[in-house]
Each structure stands twice: as structure tokens, then as C-alpha cells.
Amino acid sequence: MQSVKGLRRDLRKTSFIDLPLIVGLSLVSILIRSLSANWPLAVNEFDPWYLFYNALLIAQVHGNWYAVPPDVLGWLPWGYFIELGNTIGLPFLVALASLPFYGTYGANAVYTVAIFSDILLAGLGVVASYLSIESITNSRLAGYMAAAIIAVSPALTYKNLLGGLPKTSWGAVFILFAIFLFNQGLKKKNIWYGVPAGFVLFLAEISWGGYTYIDLSLLVAAFLLILLNRNDETTANLYTIMVVVTSFLTSLAPNNIGFMSGLAHGLSLLLISAVLYLDLYLTKTLPKEIVDSRNLIVIAVLIFIFTIGLSGLSILRPTSAPIPSRYYAIINPFYQVTIPIDKTVAEYIPQPITAMIQDFGIALFLSVIGMYYLIRKGNLVGLWLLVLGVASIFGTSQQPYLFNYTAYMVAALGGLGVYYIADNLLKGVKNGNSSKILVGFFLAIVGISLVADAGLATLASNEPPAITNAATSFLTTNYSWVSAANWIRTHSPQHAFVLSWWDYGYWLEVLTNRSVIDENNTLNGTQIKLMAEMFLNNETFAANVLEKYFHLYPYGSPNYTIPVYIVAYDAVTLVYSGNQAQWYVGYPPSLPNAFFGYTTSLGDIGKAMGAMTTIAGYPLEEYINLTELNNTITQIINTYATTNPTIAQALASQVSQAEPFAWTPKAYNSLIVQMFIESLYQIGYGQPIAPFTTQIIPSSSGYIITGSPLPRVQLMYFQPAYIALFPVGNGGAGGVPYTTYIMVMVYQFTQPGVILKPTVVINS
């Protein structure tokens, strides 16, 4: 009760002075992240669809997370065992928030909370940043700067827009609140602040699921505290109460979070308590001359153990290491290049410093100053923030998917950096060693940088949800995926099985309520590899895989039991050249400018000729004729370089981007390419044109484009059932007019001789 009353007094004292500014910054943050409301509202990106799905499962059992049924739809036949762990955390919080309205509005209540919860996150992030940093420094300037950095951070777009359900961001916000509460307990010397701090830390761990990272960072912070001789009885007692609360609440979770067991998690937190108490005991009992060097001895031993541990992890096979390969790849970047999936997922590919500067702005540099401040003056939570910041920045440089967690750590440290520089400049003014103009200039530079960040964040936030623009970069609505998913949901039986590349597994599972072969959280590399092999080989190979590995048989077979569908998508372009309609797979790289007969991919063709070949272990040159590609570029340069260098440069650029379509005979015969060719013929008008056969012929109106028609395709084991085309844009003004569509194809696995009548939907 004392901690609750003290907390109320602290917040009441703060609110009268700071409320207008913090509310204003919170509104700025909310408005920026709400710009996506200009477009049709939906759950955003890919993973959040599964979080929404689990929130719905929890709401259906009235918030009882012990009664949530396992997911029987996730990547057949093993999803039951893996996906069970995702029914806790952020979906649980979303479900609880929707329960008061669930009886009246049902699933719509959960859907609405899932979409608009990001508004609450945008505001809470500002508040948490202010409170935590103001508490550490006792400086409102530091708190304001941390809050302002978060409010306009370009890193908090994309995954943090409406419907984003960013688990990592929620975890970061709860961590900052835990830092605030713990620090208030230290300042008040009231150990009972550990109770609310422990509860908030529990929310951080279940909402994110990355509690091993939290445990290890606390352990490192505790040893830094000992090394710097800043441990005391209040810190040890307060920390112990906090982690006892956290461990107890986490132990109540029905399913494991992270990859350590719940027991190991609780013991690891309590081990840190034991270390803090051991340090206090040794300080009191050992002779002074030994006490002065005890921390150095302890740290030396720990560094030795840590080094031996890392060396062992580097030598051992990752499968036998106590951490998953995805996290091991952060510790050992040289290992990352050996994981095929990591090499194909943009979020797992190390990024350059320029990309991090664009995401985090000037706060990235200021955070270094903030780290220095914490080394000099930080208590346990200050040192914890230091460790969190260093680890998150390094982790994000290795695997960018952490960026919307790191933004909060960088903002907090950046606020500390501004405070430290400004405070020292003001001391210099007082001592006559500096000028107020210099202080104003520094703050002006920071302010201008934040305005620039706000501009970038505003531009990046004004985009539609991925499902309503087919995950393209075009700022337009496109319902091809929605249309295809709706057809599967309404025209296939409940027990149907859907295959696709793993990027779209959550869309298909949740929107169609059908079993899928893989999705964004598939941990079984074999499952993804089999899908890649089916797409990259001919249809007979794909049929054999389905029968041999999944015991699934084609429609019309005597052994048929489960309907099997295969889904793929990419852009296609309809060109009117002369009086002839022509189809090209892909879209013009120069859209909406002139079209010269070369296209590039934004969907499965590009992934087939890159990610799929990598994961399947197939040489790219078996599918891409690099010689033809290079010869075409050379021919263009030789033809146009002297007469029209502008055309030469534009054509050469378009040809280089057309690499996914420089097909070899093996690529032409692959299932993925054959599906696109057959689907274009199913449209009923226009001639599909073979890539790299285009000729540009001058005409009275400018020029026309001709090319060799693609041979007709009629697959035997896979037949088109539904084809959806929705436009993303027109182009070619002053030249050859064209319209680019997103085409989503739904094929069914059929016995040779069975004929389906496909439905083709073209929204123009």
C-alpha cells in the first residue's frame, strides 16, 4: 500500500507540470501512427494476423488461457506442438481488453481492439520514455527529449501502424515502466515498489516472449553494479521482490515462453538476487584489503566463464547449443550465413550503419553519450538500460527485425545523451567556460533533427495494410489477396489443405480458416524446403512430394480424402501495342513511365529465383540464364550508347532488374512458372509474351513492342480453380499504354483427366 500511495503522489506531482507537454507529444505520436487510417483498416503485415487469431481463440473461452484449444491448422501436420506457445502474451492482453464487448460484438470486438491497440501503444511509449528517463536523471529535459524521440521515431512505422500488434514494442514499453517503478523505489528507499515493477516486468516478458534476453541483461547489469561498487541492501531487496513477483506470475502461464523452461527462467532471476546478496555478505565479512579487490576477482571469473561458454557455443553444432539458431546467429554473425532461411529473409540480414541512422536518426549518436552517462552514474536499472541498449543496437545491426524494440532503448539513451551534453554546457556557462549560444545551438540541432524524423515517420506511416495492397510498395488498394482468400474460405471444405510460400501462411490460415503447409513462424526447415522444391520442379515432382510426404492424393483419385490447393502470386502487366493485347509476367521497373518490354518481380517469381533456390539448395544458374542477361545488356549499350545514351541507360537498368525472368529451360518447366503461363491464357484475351524476346519497333506514333508468344500450358496434376486480378497502376503515357495487375492464383491438386472450370475475376 505504501508503494501505491507513493506512486500516486509521484504521478500527481508530475502531472500538474508535465501533463500538457507529455499529452501533446503523445498526440503527435498517435497521429503519426494513425495516418494509415486513411486507407481501409485491417490487421497489418503478416505475423499480426496470427496474434489476432490467437486473441480470438482466447476470447472464445472467455479469457481463460488454460482452456485455449491448440492450433490444429498451423503447418500440417506438426503445428499443434509448435503454435501452442503463441496463445499467451499480447494475444492474451488483446483478448482481455475485448472481453467486455465480446458478448455483443463477437469477433468484431477482438478485431477492433487488435487494430486500435497501437494507438494506446503510441501514447504509452511516450509516457514510459518520459517517466523512466526523468526518474533516472531527475531532469525534465532528459524526459522530454526521450519522449520526443519516441514520438517521431521513423523506426516506429510499418510494424507499429494500426493493426501492427508489435510484440517487441509492447515489451520495450513495459520494460521502461519497470525501470521507472524500480528507480522510484530506490529513490524512496521503499522496497515495495518492487511489486508493481515485478508485475510490469511480467507483462514485458509475456507480451514479447523474449525473456531470456531480459534475464541475461539483468545478470550483466548486476555484475556491472558489483564491479562499480554500487550495490546496496535496498537494491538487493527491491530487486528480489520484483523478480519474485515476476517469476511467480510467469509460472502461471499455461505454455512456455521463449526457449527456456519456466523453472529455469524463475531460477535465473533468483540467481541474480543471490549474487547481489553474496556481494553484500562478502563486503561485510571479508577483510578490507580483500573487499577492495573482490569485485575484480568475481568479474574476472565471470568473464572467464562467459568466454569459455561462447567458445563452446562456437565449436558445438548449433543444434546442440542451448539457444535457437536464430538467436545464436546474433551472437556469432559468421554462423548466420550458414542458415539458408536467414540468408533469404530481409529481417535477418545485417544492415549497414546508414540504414540504422535512417531508422533512429540523431538519437543513435546521442545514445552513445547516454551510455557513457550510465556507466558513470547508473544504478542497477540504469546499468540495465545500458546493457539493454548496447545489446539491442548490436542485435538490430545483425537482425533488423528488432528495430521497433531498439527504438525505445535508443530513445531513452538519447534523452540521457541530450541531458548530459546540455548539463555540462550549462555548467560551463556558469563557470564562464561556455556560452548560452552554444547550448541553444546544440538544442536547435537536436530539434531540427527531430523535425526531419517526424517528416520521415509521417511519410512512412501513410500506407495501407499489407493485405489490402497485396504487400506491394504501391500506395493503392488491391484486393486480389482478399478475393482469393475469400474464395478458398467459401468454396473449399473445412478440412482442405493450402500450400503457398511461407510468407503468406498466416494470411491463408486466418482468413480462410484452413490448414497450411507453412507460415511465418514455421520452425521446421524441411517443411519450407519441400514447398520450395515443389515450386522449382515440374508438376510430377510436386505431386510425388504430396503423396509421399503428406499422404495427400489428387481430386479424382481413388485415394482422395483431403482437397489440396496451391496459391501463388505476382504482378502481371497488360500491354496494348499496336492493336494487340499482350501479357507480361511481372511489372515494369519504371512504372508508371515508359515500358520497353522488360519486367521485374514483386512476388513469387522473384522469390523462386532467389529465396526458394537458396533454401532448396539449387544453383541459381540452373534457373537464371545470366549469360543471356549480360549479353542483352551489352547489346543494348552497343546499339544505343552513341545515338541515344538516355535510352541505353534506361534499358540497361530495366534489363538488369529483369533477372528473375531470364529463364532457363528448367525454369520454364518449373511448376511456379507454368502456373503463371497457364493462368494468363485462362484470362481469355491477350497473348502472353516470353521474357527476353521483346523487340522495339519505331512507328508513326512512337514505337510498338513485339515478342514471341509463350507456348500454351495445360498442367495435368494442378488445375486453376480461381484467378484474381486487381490493378495497381497504369503507365506508358506517350508510348505503349499498359496496366499492371496483381494476380493471385488458386490451383487445385487433381488427377490427370479431371477438368475444372476456373473462375477468373478481373477488377478494372
N, C-alpha and C positions, 0 to 999 in steps of 0.2 A: 504493500500500500504506500509506503514511503516513496518508493521509486516512481509510482504512478503520480502521486501528488507533486513530486519534484519535477517530473516531466511536464505536467500541466503548467506549472509555474514558468518553466523554461520557455515553453511554446507561447504562453500568454505574453511574456516579456518580449519575445521576439516579434510576435505578430503585430503589435502596435507600430513598430518602427519599420519592419521589413515587408509587411504584407503587401503593400501596393506594388513594390518592385518585383517581388517574387511572383505575385499573381500576374503581373504584366509579362514577365519572362515566360511563365507557364503558358499564357495565352499565345505568345509568339510561337512557342514550341508546338502547341496543339494546332494552331492554324497552318503551320508549315506541313505537318504530317497529315492534315486533313484535306490537303489540296486534291488528293486522289478521289475525294468525294465528287469532284467534277465529272467523274466517269461512273459507269454502273458499279454499284457496290457488290463486292464478293470477297470471300476469303482469298487472300493473296498468295502468290508464289506457289510452291509445291508442298513442302513439309507441313505448313499450317493446316492444310486440308485434313491431314491425319490427326492433328491435335484437335481440330473441331470434331472429327468423327469420334474420338475417344471422349471428349467432353459430352457429346450426345449420349454415348453409352453410359456414362456416369449419371447423367441427368435422368435417364430412363429408369435407373434403380434408385432414384431419389437421393443421390449424393452419397450413397453407401459404397465407398470404393472397394470394400471387401466383396461386394456382390457383383462387380462388373464382370460380364462374361468375356472369355478370351476372344481375340480376333481370329475367326476361322477363315477370313477372306485373304489375309496377308500372305503373300507369295507361297502359294500352294507347292508342296504340301507341308511346309515347315513353319509357317507364320505363327501358329498357335504358341510356339515356345518362345519366340523372339519378341513379338509385339506386345505380349502381356505387360512388359515393363513400362510401356508408354501410357498406361491408363492412369498414371499418377501425375503429380506435378501441375503444370499450367492447365491442362485439361480439367483437373480436379477443381482448381480455383475458378475457372470459367463456368463449370457446371454449378458450383455453389452459388455464384452470382446470378445465375439464370433460374435457379430453383423457384424463387417467389413468383416468377411469371410462367413457369413451365406448365403448370396445370391449365392455364388459359390459352397459351400460345404454342405449347409444344416445342417442336424442333426449331421453330422460328425464333423462340426466345434464346436458345443456345446460339443460334446463328448470329443473331443481333449482338449479343454480348461478345461473341468471338470477334466480330468485325470492329466494334467500337471500343473494345478494351484498350486498344492502342492509344486512344485519346487520353484515357486515365494514365497510361504509361508515360506519355509525353509530358504530362503535368507532374507526375510523381518524380520523374527523373530530374527535373529542375529543382524540386523541393529537396530531394535526397542529396543532390550535389551541394546545394547551399548549406544545409544543416551539417553535413559531415565535415566540410572544409572550414566553415565558420567555427565549428566546435574545436577543431584541431588547432586553429591559429588564433582564435578569439578576434578575428578580423572580418568585418562585414565585406570589405573589399575582396578578400580571397573568396568568400562565399558567393558574392555576386558574380565574380569572374567565372568560377566553376559552373554556376547556374547558367550564365550567358553562353558559355562554350557549348554546353549540352543543348541549350535551346535552339542553336543554329547549326549544330554539327551536321555536315554533309554525310557523315558515316551513318547517321540515323535516318536514312531514307531507304527505299527499296524494301528491305525486310521489316521496317518499322512503320510503314504506311498502314492505313486502315486495313484490317484483316490480316496483318502480318504475323501476329502471335509469336513475337520473337522471344523464345525461352531464355536465351543468353542475356538479353537486355533486362528482362524481369529479374534474373538472378543478380545482375550487376546493381540494379536499383535497391534490391533488398540488402545486398552487401553494404552499400553506402549507408542505409538506415541502421544496420547493425553497428557500423563504425561510429555513427553519431551517438547511438544509445550507450555503447561501451565507453566512449570517451566522456560522455556526461557522467557516467558512474565513476570514472577516475577523477574527474574534476570535483565531484561532490563527495568523493570517498564513500560512496554508497554502493555496496556490492550487489544490492537487489536490482540495480539496473540490468544486471545480467539476465534477469528473467525475460523482459521484453526483447533484449538483444538476442537471447537464445531463440525466442520464437521467430523473430525476423530472419535469423540465420537459417532456421529450419525451412522457412519459406523460400529462401535463396537456394537451398540445396534441392528441394523437391521441384521447384519451378524450372530450374536449369537442368539438374541431374548431374552436374559436374562436380560432385562433392569431393572427389579425390584431389582435384586441383585445389579446392578450398582447404582441405586438411593439410596438404603439403605446404601450401603458402603460409598457413598459421604456424606450422612447425618451423619453417625457416625464419619467420618473424620472431618466434620465441627465442631461438638461438641467437639472433641478432641482438635481441633485448639483453640477453645474458652477456654477450660479447661486449656490448656497450655499457654494461653495469647500470642498466636502468630498470632492472627487475625489483619489485617490492611486493609486500604482502597483499596490498589492495589489488594489485594487478592479478596476482595468482588467484586470489579468492573470487574476484569478479569474473575472470576467465573461466574458472571451474564451474561456477553457477551457470554461465552462459552455455558451456558445452554440455553440461548435464541435461539442461532443458532441450538443447538441440538434439542430442543423442537419443533422449527418451522419445521425443516426438517423431524423429525419423524412424525409430524402431517400430513405430506403429504402422508405417507404410506397408501395404499388402504385398508390394512387389519390390524387387531390388532396384536401386537407382545407381547408375554408373556400373562399374565392373567389379568393385569390391563388395563384399558381403556387408549387410547392415551391422553385424557384430564387429567386423574389422573396422568399419567406419567409426563406431562409438568408441572402441578401444583406442584408435589412433588419436582422437580428440582428447581422451583422458590421459593418454601417454604424455601429451604436451603439458597437461596440468602437473603430472608427476615430475617432469623435468623442471618446471618452474619452482615447485616446492623443494625439489632436491637442491636447486641452486640456492634457495633461501636457507636451507638447512646447513649446507656447506659453508655459507657465509658466516653463520652464527657459531659453528663448531670448530672450524679449522683455524689454525694459527694465521695471523695476519699476513705473514710473508707468503704463505701458500694461497690464501684467499685472493691476493692480488693477481696471482697467475692462474687461478683455477679456470677462469673462463677461456683463456687461451688454450689450456690443455683440453678442455671439453670440446672447443671448436675444432682444434687440430684433429682430435679423434673422429669427430663427426665428418669433417672434410675427407678424412681418410676412408671412412666407411662409405660415404657418398660416392667418392671416386671409384672405389672398388665396385660398388653397385652399378654405376654407369658403365664401367668397363665390362662387367659381366653381362649387362644387357646388350652391349655392342657385340659381344662374342657369341652369346647364345642365339639360337634361332628365335626370331620374334614370336613364333607360335608358342614357344616355351617360356617367354618372358611374362611377367605378371601384369603387363599392361597391353591393351589392344594395339594393333599395328598403326592405327590412325594417330594415336597419341604418341606412340614410340617414334613415329616419323617426325614429330616436332622436336623431340629430344635429340634424335640422330637424323639430321637432314639428308645425309648420304644414303640412308635406308629408304627414304621417301621415293627416290627414283626407281626403286626396285618393285614398287607396288603398281601394277598396271592401272588399277582404278584411280589411284591418286594422280597418275600422270594424265588422266583424261578429264578430271573434274576441276573446273576453274577455281573453285573454292579451296582446293587442296594444293594449288600450285604456288610456290613462293612468289611474292610480288616485289617489285622494285621500290626503292625509297620514295620515288616520285608519286607512286600510287598512294602510299601511306600519307604523304604530305597533302595530297588532294582530299583524302578522306578525313584527316584530322586537323589540317590547317596549321596555324601557328602554335596551337596547343601542343603539338608533338614536340616542338623545340622547348616550349615553356615547361613541359613535363619533366625534362631533364633537370631544370633548376629546382622544380618541386621535389624531385628525388633527393637532390643534394640537401634541401631543407630538412627532409625527413631523416636523413642519415645524421644530421647534426642535432635535431631536437625531437625526433619522433618517439612516442611511447609505443606500447605494444600494437595498438591499432594503426598508429602512424607508420610503423615499420611493416605492418601487414599490408597497408595500402601501397607502400614502396614495393614490396615483393609482388603484389598483385599487378602493379603497373609494369614492372620490368618483365614479368612472365608473360603478360598479355601482349605487350608490344612485340616481344620476340616471337610469341606464338602466332600473332597475326601476320608477321613478316613471312612465316613459314606456311601458314594455312589461313588465308584471308577470311574464311567463314566466321572467324571470331571477331570481325571488325565491329559489329554492333554491341559487343560486350566491352571491347577495349575502349570504345569511345567514352564510356563513363569513367574508366580509370584514367585515361588521358585528360579528360576534362577536370577531374578532381586534382590531379597533379599539376595541370596547367594553372588552375586557380592558385595553388600554392606557389607556383613559379612567379606569377604576377605579383603576389603579395610579397615574396622575398625580395624581388628586384625593387619594387616600389618602396618597400620599407627601408631598404638600405639607401636608396636615393634620397628619401626624406631625412634619414639620419645624416646624410651628407650635407643636405641643405641646412640642417640645424647646426652642424659643426662648421659650416662655411666651406665645405669641400665640394659642394654640388649646387645645382641651380634648379629652381622650380620649373624652369622651361624644359629642362631635361626630363623631369618627372612627367610633365604634360605631354611631351613628345613621345615618350615611351607608351603612355596610356593611349595616346592617339593612334599609334601604330597598331596596338592590340585591337582598338576599337574598329579601325578600318579593316583589319584582317577579319574580324568577326562579321562585319557587314558583307564582305566578299563571301564568307562561308554561308551566310544567310541567303545570298543570291544563288549560290550553287545548290544549297539544300532546297530552295524553292523550285528551281528548275527540275531537280531530280525527283521531287515529290509529286509533280503534276503528271502522273502517268496512270493508266488503267491497270486493274488487277491482271495478272498473267493469264488467267483462264478466259478473260473476255477480250484479250487481243492475241490469243494463241501464242503467248510467251515471245512475241516479237519485240523489236525495238521501235516499231512504228507507233506513233501516238494516234491510234484509232481503235475502234472497237471491231472485233472479229469473233463471230460466234461459231466458227467451224468446229472447234473442240466441244463446245457446249452442245451443238447439234448432234455430233457423233455420239457423245456420251449419253445423251437423252435417248437416241435411237437404241443403243445397246440396252439401256435400262427398260425400255418399253417393248422391245422386240426380241428379247432373249429370256430364257427361263432363269430362275433364281440360281440354279446350280451351274450356270455357264462359267467358262474359264476364259480369261482375256490375257493375251500376250501383247507386249509392247516393249519398247526400250525403257529402261528403268526410270528415266527422268519423269515419266508421266504415270507411274504406277499408282500414286496416291490419288491423282485426278480420277483415274478409271475405277479404282476400288471404291472411293467415297461417292462419286457421282453416279456410278452405275450399280453400286451395291453388289458387285460381282468379285469372284476370286481373281487374283492377278498373279503373274509369274514372278514379278519383281517390282520393287518400288524404291523410293529414295532412301529407305533405311535398311535395304536388304544387306545382310551381313554375309550371305553365302555367295562367294565369288563364282562358284560353279554355276549357280542359277543365272547370273548375269552373263557369264561366258557362253552358256548354252544359247541364250537369246541372241547374242552377237553371232554365234556360229550359224544359227538358223537363218538370220537375215543375210549373211555373207555367202552362203552356199545356195545351191539350187533347191527347188521345192521338194525334190525327193529326199534330200538330206534332212530338211526341216521336218518332213512327215515321219521319217525314221526316228528322229530325236523325240518327237511327241509320243510315238508308240513305244519306244524302247525305254525312255527315262521317266515318262509321266503316265504311261499306260492309258493314253488318250487316243481315241480312234476317230476316223473321219465320219462325218454325217453321211449316212447311206451304207456304212459298213455293218456287217452282222454283229461286230463287237462294239458298236457305237453306244455310248452311255452319256457322255457329257459334251454339250456343244462347245466348240473351241473357236475363238475369234482372235484375229491378229490385227493390231492397229498400228498405223504409221502415218506420218505427216511431213509435209514440206511445202514450200511455196511453189506455185506454177504460174506461168505467165502466158497470157493470150495476146498474140500479136496479129495485127491486121496489116499485112504488107501487100501492096497492090490490091487485088481483090480476093486475096487468100487469107483464111484464118489459120494461124499456126500456134501450136502449143510448145512451150519450152518448160522443162522441169527446172525449178529454181527461180530466182528473181534477178533483175538487172542490178549490178553493183551500184549503178549511178542513179537508181530510182529517186526522183521522177524524171530524170534527164534522158538524153538520147539513148536508144537501145541499139547495140551493134551485133546482137546475136550470141552474146556470152552471158551466162548467168552464174550466180553463186548460191549457196545453200544456207538456210537458217534452221533446217530441221534434220530429218533422219538421214538424208543422203550425205550431208556433211559429217554427221556422227558416224555413219557407216564407214566412210573413208577416212576415219581418224580414230575416234574413241573405240569403235567396235573392232577395228583391225588390231588395235593395241591390246585390248582386253582378250580377244580371241587368240592373240599371238601370231597373227598372219602378217607377212611382209606387206607393207603398203604398196610396193611396186607391182604386186600381183593384181592390184585393183586400179591403180592410177598409172597412166602412161606418161611418165614425166618427160620422156623424150619428145613425145608429140606436143606436150605443153611448151617446152623450151623452144622447139622448132617453130611453133606458131608465133611465139613472141619475137623470135629472130626474124621471121618472115615479115611480120608487121613493121618492125623497125626498118628493115631494108627497103620496104615498099614506100613507107610514108615519111620516114625521118627527114628527108631532104625537101619533099614537096609540101608536107603538112605536119610539122613536128607536134602540134597540139593534138591532132587526131592520133598520131603514133603513140604519144604518151597515154592518152585516154584508153586506146585499145589495148596497149600492153598491160596497163593496170587491170583492166577488166579480165583479160585472159589469165593473168596470174591469180586473180580471185576465183576463177572458174576451175581451179584444180580439182575439186570434188567431182567434176563432170568429165574429166579426161579419162574416160572409162577404158579399161582393157576388156577383152572378150570375157574374162572371168567375172568382171563387174557387171557386164551386160546380162550375164546369165544368173546373177545372184537374185535371190528371192526379193530383196528390197527394191532393186531397180526394176525387175519385171512387174512388180505390183504397181509402180508408178506408170509404166508404159501402158499396161492393160487398162488402168483407171482412166487415163487420158483418152483412150479410144472409146471407153464406155460413155464418155460425156455426149458423144453423138455428133459433134461437129468440130471442125478444125483438124489439122494434120500435126501430130506430134513429130518434132524435128530432133534428129540426133545431134548431140553436142559436138562441137568442133567440126561441123560440116558447113557452117554458115558462109555465105558469100554476100558481100555488099556490092550492089549493082547501082550505078548512078541512073537517075531517072529525071523526068521533067519536073517532078515535084520535090526532088532532092535525092533520095535513094530508096531502094527496096532491098529486102533481105530474103534470101532463099537458102534452103538447106535440104539435106537428104532426109526423107521420112524414116522414122523408126519402124522396123518390121512389127507387124501385129503380134500380140502376145495373148495366148489363152492358157492360163495355168490350169493344171488338172486337179491338184490337191487343195488349192486355195482359190476361192472364187469371191469376187467383190459382192458384198451384201449392201453396203451403204457408202456413199461418197458425198462428202460435204465440201462445198467451195464457197468461201466468203471473201470479198475483195479487201485488200489493204491499201490499194492506191492505183492511180493511173499515171501515165507518163508518156514521154515521146513527143511533146509539143514541137512542131516544126520538123519532125522526122517521121518515124514509124510509130503510130499510136499503139499503146499496149495497156493491159490491165493485169495487175499481179493479184493472185488469189492465194489464200492458204487452203490447201486441200488435205483433209483428213480422210483416210480410207479405213473402212472396216471390212476385213476379209473373213470368210468362214472356212474352216478346215473341212473339206468334203471328199467323198470317194470319187475317183475318176468316173465320169459318166453322169454324175449328178449335176444338174444345171440350176443355178439360182438366177433370179431376175433382180438385178441390183436397183436400188433407189439412188438416184442422183439428184442432189439439191444444190442449186446454184443461186445464191442471193446476190443480185447485182444492184 
